[in-house]
Amino acid sequence: MRALTLTALSFGLAATAVWGASLPNSSSVRGTYVEARTADVYTGPCFANSEAGQTGDLAVLGWKVDQGTWQGVNIDGLSVVGVVRGNATLGDQFENAFPAKAVLIVDEKATAEQRMALKGFAEQMGGKLLQNIVRVDYQPISLTMANNSVHSGTATLKAGNLATIETRALAMGDQICHNEEVWYQPLTKLDHAMPAYTVAEGFTGAGLGTTWNYSDKRGSFVGTFHYAD
């Protein structure tokens, strides 16, 4: 009986070791975020309805990792950018913007292992937006916020010479019909987000069949994120 018990215990310990070794590494990532779209996100119904189905199918999204690991890979201080072209106005509940096409721009400072981790992280955060990545580029990426705070509303994203976003805080003069609200939510899950004014947004790369230079829109968000599994 004692031999049987020891055998069972040994088997249990061995199985635990095998199963434990096969468990995926956990991920925990936090940082800052900015996005810009080719339609107002902070607007009134008359402006939103005039843009729906006409524009807003293009967007640039950028994540800067302040601290974190993705499936056991440290990605502290690195950034990744998604550039998206949808089939319709992104976020419009009456139209289906999917499937979308996306270009991924990965921080050129990343090692080969970190590049794979950043891709996996972006795909998780982007969801359906980044399910169909048609091209991956490697560029120097910087994402800064004034006073290191999303409350400033002022952020600058540069992904080499391929993509850019520049925002500022919304001001009273940006209200036109004076019943503006957050019409569209951010394209990714955030802990905290604020709508912002798009001073500049652009994409000059390949892969999406179009490039753009868009400015002077109430079409951006700045925010913070924290992902953990």
Short mmCIF file of the C-alpha atoms (twelve columns), coordinates in Angstrom:
data_MODEL
# 
_entry.id   MODEL 
# 
loop_
_atom_site.group_PDB 
_atom_site.id 
_atom_site.type_symbol 
_atom_site.label_atom_id 
_atom_site.label_alt_id 
_atom_site.label_comp_id 
_atom_site.label_asym_id 
_atom_site.label_seq_id 
_atom_site.Cartn_x 
_atom_site.Cartn_y 
_atom_site.Cartn_z 
_atom_site.pdbx_PDB_model_num 
ATOM 1   C CA . MET A 1   0.000   0.000  0.000   1 
ATOM 2   C CA . ARG A 2   2.838   2.344  0.944   1 
ATOM 3   C CA . ALA A 3   4.614   1.563  -2.366  1 
ATOM 4   C CA . LEU A 4   1.423   2.279  -4.272  1 
ATOM 5   C CA . THR A 5   1.012   5.612  -2.474  1 
ATOM 6   C CA . LEU A 6   4.584   6.648  -3.229  1 
ATOM 7   C CA . THR A 7   4.149   5.633  -6.875  1 
ATOM 8   C CA . ALA A 8   0.970   7.710  -7.157  1 
ATOM 9   C CA . LEU A 9   2.648   10.656 -5.451  1 
ATOM 10  C CA . SER A 10  5.638   10.415 -7.784  1 
ATOM 11  C CA . PHE A 11  3.355   10.321 -10.796 1 
ATOM 12  C CA . GLY A 12  1.450   13.346 -9.522  1 
ATOM 13  C CA . LEU A 13  4.640   15.347 -9.033  1 
ATOM 14  C CA . ALA A 14  5.913   14.388 -12.493 1 
ATOM 15  C CA . ALA A 15  2.606   15.298 -14.113 1 
ATOM 16  C CA . THR A 16  2.559   18.633 -12.306 1 
ATOM 17  C CA . ALA A 17  6.065   19.365 -13.556 1 
ATOM 18  C CA . VAL A 18  5.109   18.522 -17.141 1 
ATOM 19  C CA . TRP A 19  1.831   20.432 -17.089 1 
ATOM 20  C CA . GLY A 20  3.414   23.386 -15.316 1 
ATOM 21  C CA . ALA A 21  6.162   23.575 -17.906 1 
ATOM 22  C CA . SER A 22  3.575   23.688 -20.693 1 
ATOM 23  C CA . LEU A 23  1.647   26.618 -19.227 1 
ATOM 24  C CA . PRO A 24  2.163   29.834 -21.243 1 
ATOM 25  C CA . ASN A 25  4.111   32.648 -19.626 1 
ATOM 26  C CA . SER A 26  1.877   35.303 -18.168 1 
ATOM 27  C CA . SER A 27  1.781   38.831 -19.530 1 
ATOM 28  C CA . SER A 28  1.459   42.175 -17.771 1 
ATOM 29  C CA . VAL A 29  1.957   45.400 -19.702 1 
ATOM 30  C CA . ARG A 30  1.204   49.036 -18.869 1 
ATOM 31  C CA . GLY A 31  1.904   52.267 -20.689 1 
ATOM 32  C CA . THR A 32  0.570   55.174 -22.726 1 
ATOM 33  C CA . TYR A 33  -1.461  55.297 -25.923 1 
ATOM 34  C CA . VAL A 34  -2.521  57.677 -28.677 1 
ATOM 35  C CA . GLU A 35  -4.786  57.243 -31.688 1 
ATOM 36  C CA . ALA A 36  -6.012  59.479 -34.498 1 
ATOM 37  C CA . ARG A 37  -8.809  58.798 -36.958 1 
ATOM 38  C CA . THR A 38  -9.962  60.505 -40.124 1 
ATOM 39  C CA . ALA A 39  -13.288 61.472 -38.554 1 
ATOM 40  C CA . ASP A 40  -14.312 63.406 -35.470 1 
ATOM 41  C CA . VAL A 41  -14.608 61.287 -32.328 1 
ATOM 42  C CA . TYR A 42  -15.690 64.244 -30.191 1 
ATOM 43  C CA . THR A 43  -18.572 65.802 -32.104 1 
ATOM 44  C CA . GLY A 44  -22.284 66.456 -32.421 1 
ATOM 45  C CA . PRO A 45  -24.800 64.243 -34.225 1 
ATOM 46  C CA . CYS A 46  -25.063 66.456 -37.305 1 
ATOM 47  C CA . PHE A 47  -21.310 66.280 -37.953 1 
ATOM 48  C CA . ALA A 48  -21.087 62.582 -37.065 1 
ATOM 49  C CA . ASN A 49  -23.943 61.657 -39.399 1 
ATOM 50  C CA . SER A 50  -22.414 63.633 -42.257 1 
ATOM 51  C CA . GLU A 51  -19.112 61.754 -41.888 1 
ATOM 52  C CA . ALA A 52  -20.487 58.239 -41.308 1 
ATOM 53  C CA . GLY A 53  -19.863 56.090 -44.355 1 
ATOM 54  C CA . GLN A 54  -17.898 58.866 -46.022 1 
ATOM 55  C CA . THR A 55  -14.692 58.997 -43.996 1 
ATOM 56  C CA . GLY A 56  -13.224 57.705 -40.739 1 
ATOM 57  C CA . ASP A 57  -12.069 54.396 -42.208 1 
ATOM 58  C CA . LEU A 58  -8.394  55.207 -41.578 1 
ATOM 59  C CA . ALA A 59  -6.549  55.336 -38.254 1 
ATOM 60  C CA . VAL A 60  -3.136  55.308 -36.614 1 
ATOM 61  C CA . LEU A 61  -2.757  53.693 -33.168 1 
ATOM 62  C CA . GLY A 62  0.359   53.797 -31.007 1 
ATOM 63  C CA . TRP A 63  1.290   52.025 -27.767 1 
ATOM 64  C CA . LYS A 64  4.341   52.859 -25.654 1 
ATOM 65  C CA . VAL A 65  5.212   50.253 -23.029 1 
ATOM 66  C CA . ASP A 66  6.349   51.895 -19.820 1 
ATOM 67  C CA . GLN A 67  6.770   48.587 -18.064 1 
ATOM 68  C CA . GLY A 68  5.866   45.037 -18.871 1 
ATOM 69  C CA . THR A 69  6.464   41.562 -20.178 1 
ATOM 70  C CA . TRP A 70  4.622   39.730 -22.936 1 
ATOM 71  C CA . GLN A 71  4.602   35.939 -22.572 1 
ATOM 72  C CA . GLY A 72  7.757   36.158 -20.508 1 
ATOM 73  C CA . VAL A 73  9.605   38.608 -22.787 1 
ATOM 74  C CA . ASN A 74  10.557  41.975 -21.283 1 
ATOM 75  C CA . ILE A 75  9.406   44.867 -23.505 1 
ATOM 76  C CA . ASP A 76  10.057  47.816 -21.181 1 
ATOM 77  C CA . GLY A 77  10.417  51.126 -23.028 1 
ATOM 78  C CA . LEU A 78  9.478   49.777 -26.461 1 
ATOM 79  C CA . SER A 79  6.674   50.909 -28.766 1 
ATOM 80  C CA . VAL A 80  4.495   49.533 -31.534 1 
ATOM 81  C CA . VAL A 81  2.166   51.239 -34.006 1 
ATOM 82  C CA . GLY A 82  -0.804  49.927 -35.954 1 
ATOM 83  C CA . VAL A 83  -2.058  51.667 -39.098 1 
ATOM 84  C CA . VAL A 84  -5.527  50.573 -40.176 1 
ATOM 85  C CA . ARG A 85  -7.781  50.831 -43.192 1 
ATOM 86  C CA . GLY A 86  -11.312 49.608 -42.574 1 
ATOM 87  C CA . ASN A 87  -14.199 48.894 -44.930 1 
ATOM 88  C CA . ALA A 88  -16.299 51.638 -43.340 1 
ATOM 89  C CA . THR A 89  -16.181 54.301 -40.666 1 
ATOM 90  C CA . LEU A 90  -14.380 52.726 -37.706 1 
ATOM 91  C CA . GLY A 91  -16.650 52.534 -34.684 1 
ATOM 92  C CA . ASP A 92  -19.883 53.136 -36.594 1 
ATOM 93  C CA . GLN A 93  -22.421 50.769 -35.058 1 
ATOM 94  C CA . PHE A 94  -24.531 50.762 -38.220 1 
ATOM 95  C CA . GLU A 95  -21.753 49.706 -40.587 1 
ATOM 96  C CA . ASN A 96  -19.311 46.793 -40.610 1 
ATOM 97  C CA . ALA A 97  -15.737 48.068 -40.920 1 
ATOM 98  C CA . PHE A 98  -14.297 44.549 -41.023 1 
ATOM 99  C CA . PRO A 99  -12.294 42.874 -42.320 1 
ATOM 100 C CA . ALA A 100 -9.765  45.661 -42.012 1 
ATOM 101 C CA . LYS A 101 -6.232  45.781 -43.391 1 
ATOM 102 C CA . ALA A 102 -3.362  46.793 -41.143 1 
ATOM 103 C CA . VAL A 103 0.298   47.682 -41.297 1 
ATOM 104 C CA . LEU A 104 2.335   47.093 -38.144 1 
ATOM 105 C CA . ILE A 105 5.316   49.293 -37.317 1 
ATOM 106 C CA . VAL A 106 7.566   47.741 -34.669 1 
ATOM 107 C CA . ASP A 107 10.235  49.535 -32.656 1 
ATOM 108 C CA . GLU A 108 13.541  48.978 -34.415 1 
ATOM 109 C CA . LYS A 109 15.337  48.876 -31.030 1 
ATOM 110 C CA . ALA A 110 13.626  45.597 -30.221 1 
ATOM 111 C CA . THR A 111 15.474  42.305 -30.463 1 
ATOM 112 C CA . ALA A 112 14.067  39.515 -32.610 1 
ATOM 113 C CA . GLU A 113 12.354  38.028 -29.553 1 
ATOM 114 C CA . GLN A 114 10.978  41.398 -28.482 1 
ATOM 115 C CA . ARG A 115 9.684   42.080 -31.988 1 
ATOM 116 C CA . MET A 116 7.590   38.922 -31.857 1 
ATOM 117 C CA . ALA A 117 6.355   39.881 -28.394 1 
ATOM 118 C CA . LEU A 118 5.373   43.380 -29.539 1 
ATOM 119 C CA . LYS A 119 3.501   41.908 -32.500 1 
ATOM 120 C CA . GLY A 120 1.605   39.544 -30.219 1 
ATOM 121 C CA . PHE A 121 0.840   42.357 -27.785 1 
ATOM 122 C CA . ALA A 122 -0.464  44.644 -30.552 1 
ATOM 123 C CA . GLU A 123 -2.626  41.881 -32.011 1 
ATOM 124 C CA . GLN A 124 -4.163  41.275 -28.590 1 
ATOM 125 C CA . MET A 125 -4.821  44.964 -27.948 1 
ATOM 126 C CA . GLY A 126 -5.984  45.736 -31.491 1 
ATOM 127 C CA . GLY A 127 -8.338  42.775 -31.756 1 
ATOM 128 C CA . LYS A 128 -10.205 42.625 -35.066 1 
ATOM 129 C CA . LEU A 129 -8.445  45.781 -36.273 1 
ATOM 130 C CA . LEU A 130 -5.133  43.955 -36.443 1 
ATOM 131 C CA . GLN A 131 -6.295  40.495 -37.480 1 
ATOM 132 C CA . ASN A 132 -5.176  41.026 -41.068 1 
ATOM 133 C CA . ILE A 133 -1.644  42.442 -40.960 1 
ATOM 134 C CA . VAL A 134 -0.447  42.818 -44.546 1 
ATOM 135 C CA . ARG A 135 2.952   44.335 -43.811 1 
ATOM 136 C CA . VAL A 136 5.399   44.743 -40.906 1 
ATOM 137 C CA . ASP A 137 7.979   47.549 -40.860 1 
ATOM 138 C CA . TYR A 138 10.726  48.288 -38.349 1 
ATOM 139 C CA . GLN A 139 11.308  51.958 -37.560 1 
ATOM 140 C CA . PRO A 140 12.443  54.183 -34.680 1 
ATOM 141 C CA . ILE A 141 9.327   55.061 -32.679 1 
ATOM 142 C CA . SER A 142 8.800   57.820 -30.140 1 
ATOM 143 C CA . LEU A 143 5.622   58.593 -28.206 1 
ATOM 144 C CA . THR A 144 5.688   61.527 -25.800 1 
ATOM 145 C CA . MET A 145 3.043   63.366 -23.794 1 
ATOM 146 C CA . ALA A 146 3.281   66.859 -22.375 1 
ATOM 147 C CA . ASN A 147 3.948   66.732 -18.627 1 
ATOM 148 C CA . ASN A 148 3.855   62.925 -18.962 1 
ATOM 149 C CA . SER A 149 0.090   63.161 -18.460 1 
ATOM 150 C CA . VAL A 150 -2.899  62.212 -20.607 1 
ATOM 151 C CA . HIS A 151 -4.752  65.132 -19.009 1 
ATOM 152 C CA . SER A 152 -2.629  67.530 -21.033 1 
ATOM 153 C CA . GLY A 153 -4.208  66.134 -24.190 1 
ATOM 154 C CA . THR A 154 -0.930  66.880 -25.941 1 
ATOM 155 C CA . ALA A 155 0.914   63.945 -27.475 1 
ATOM 156 C CA . THR A 156 3.346   63.341 -30.313 1 
ATOM 157 C CA . LEU A 157 3.888   60.012 -32.052 1 
ATOM 158 C CA . LYS A 158 6.526   59.484 -34.721 1 
ATOM 159 C CA . ALA A 159 7.165   56.112 -36.352 1 
ATOM 160 C CA . GLY A 160 10.169  56.767 -38.554 1 
ATOM 161 C CA . ASN A 161 9.022   58.498 -41.717 1 
ATOM 162 C CA . LEU A 162 5.937   56.287 -42.040 1 
ATOM 163 C CA . ALA A 163 3.371   57.481 -39.506 1 
ATOM 164 C CA . THR A 164 2.792   60.467 -37.273 1 
ATOM 165 C CA . ILE A 165 0.261   61.874 -34.818 1 
ATOM 166 C CA . GLU A 166 0.290   65.229 -33.073 1 
ATOM 167 C CA . THR A 167 -2.492  66.233 -30.690 1 
ATOM 168 C CA . ARG A 168 -3.442  69.044 -28.331 1 
ATOM 169 C CA . ALA A 169 -6.127  69.471 -25.709 1 
ATOM 170 C CA . LEU A 170 -9.621  70.343 -26.873 1 
ATOM 171 C CA . ALA A 171 -10.564 73.985 -26.323 1 
ATOM 172 C CA . MET A 172 -13.823 75.914 -26.140 1 
ATOM 173 C CA . GLY A 173 -13.243 77.177 -29.663 1 
ATOM 174 C CA . ASP A 174 -13.347 73.592 -30.942 1 
ATOM 175 C CA . GLN A 175 -17.048 73.363 -30.130 1 
ATOM 176 C CA . ILE A 176 -19.139 74.233 -33.155 1 
ATOM 177 C CA . CYS A 177 -22.696 73.150 -32.411 1 
ATOM 178 C CA . HIS A 178 -22.119 73.191 -28.619 1 
ATOM 179 C CA . ASN A 179 -23.693 69.806 -27.986 1 
ATOM 180 C CA . GLU A 180 -20.532 67.818 -28.702 1 
ATOM 181 C CA . GLU A 181 -19.833 64.559 -26.900 1 
ATOM 182 C CA . VAL A 182 -17.567 61.528 -27.233 1 
ATOM 183 C CA . TRP A 183 -19.350 60.022 -30.233 1 
ATOM 184 C CA . TYR A 184 -16.922 57.148 -30.842 1 
ATOM 185 C CA . GLN A 185 -15.019 55.250 -28.170 1 
ATOM 186 C CA . PRO A 186 -11.278 54.457 -28.431 1 
ATOM 187 C CA . LEU A 187 -10.370 51.602 -30.759 1 
ATOM 188 C CA . THR A 188 -8.674  49.631 -27.971 1 
ATOM 189 C CA . LYS A 189 -9.340  48.973 -24.303 1 
ATOM 190 C CA . LEU A 190 -7.855  51.666 -22.062 1 
ATOM 191 C CA . ASP A 191 -7.766  52.402 -18.349 1 
ATOM 192 C CA . HIS A 192 -8.294  56.098 -18.968 1 
ATOM 193 C CA . ALA A 193 -8.841  58.074 -22.168 1 
ATOM 194 C CA . MET A 194 -9.429  61.665 -23.176 1 
ATOM 195 C CA . PRO A 195 -10.530 62.985 -26.567 1 
ATOM 196 C CA . ALA A 196 -8.037  65.347 -28.152 1 
ATOM 197 C CA . TYR A 197 -7.669  67.601 -31.174 1 
ATOM 198 C CA . THR A 198 -5.705  66.239 -34.116 1 
ATOM 199 C CA . VAL A 199 -3.081  68.776 -35.120 1 
ATOM 200 C CA . ALA A 200 -1.572  66.302 -37.575 1 
ATOM 201 C CA . GLU A 201 -2.022  62.671 -38.576 1 
ATOM 202 C CA . GLY A 202 -0.399  60.929 -41.481 1 
ATOM 203 C CA . PHE A 203 0.740   57.704 -43.069 1 
ATOM 204 C CA . THR A 204 3.167   57.559 -45.998 1 
ATOM 205 C CA . GLY A 205 3.989   53.843 -46.049 1 
ATOM 206 C CA . ALA A 206 3.031   50.925 -48.270 1 
ATOM 207 C CA . GLY A 207 0.578   48.074 -47.840 1 
ATOM 208 C CA . LEU A 208 -2.818  49.734 -47.483 1 
ATOM 209 C CA . GLY A 209 -3.267  51.033 -50.998 1 
ATOM 210 C CA . THR A 210 -3.514  54.597 -49.736 1 
ATOM 211 C CA . THR A 211 -1.597  57.252 -47.834 1 
ATOM 212 C CA . TRP A 212 -2.967  60.282 -46.051 1 
ATOM 213 C CA . ASN A 213 -2.196  63.552 -44.325 1 
ATOM 214 C CA . TYR A 214 -5.072  64.581 -42.109 1 
ATOM 215 C CA . SER A 215 -5.239  67.501 -39.702 1 
ATOM 216 C CA . ASP A 216 -7.519  69.877 -37.822 1 
ATOM 217 C CA . LYS A 217 -10.012 67.286 -36.607 1 
ATOM 218 C CA . ARG A 218 -11.490 66.452 -33.236 1 
ATOM 219 C CA . GLY A 219 -10.458 62.897 -33.996 1 
ATOM 220 C CA . SER A 220 -7.889  61.708 -31.435 1 
ATOM 221 C CA . PHE A 221 -7.646  59.993 -28.073 1 
ATOM 222 C CA . VAL A 222 -4.798  59.944 -25.587 1 
ATOM 223 C CA . GLY A 223 -4.832  57.410 -22.784 1 
ATOM 224 C CA . THR A 224 -3.204  54.860 -20.532 1 
ATOM 225 C CA . PHE A 225 -3.534  51.090 -20.652 1 
ATOM 226 C CA . HIS A 226 -2.841  48.083 -18.469 1 
ATOM 227 C CA . TYR A 227 -3.155  44.535 -19.771 1 
ATOM 228 C CA . ALA A 228 -2.710  41.471 -17.566 1 
ATOM 229 C CA . ASP A 229 -3.656  37.819 -18.000 1 
# 
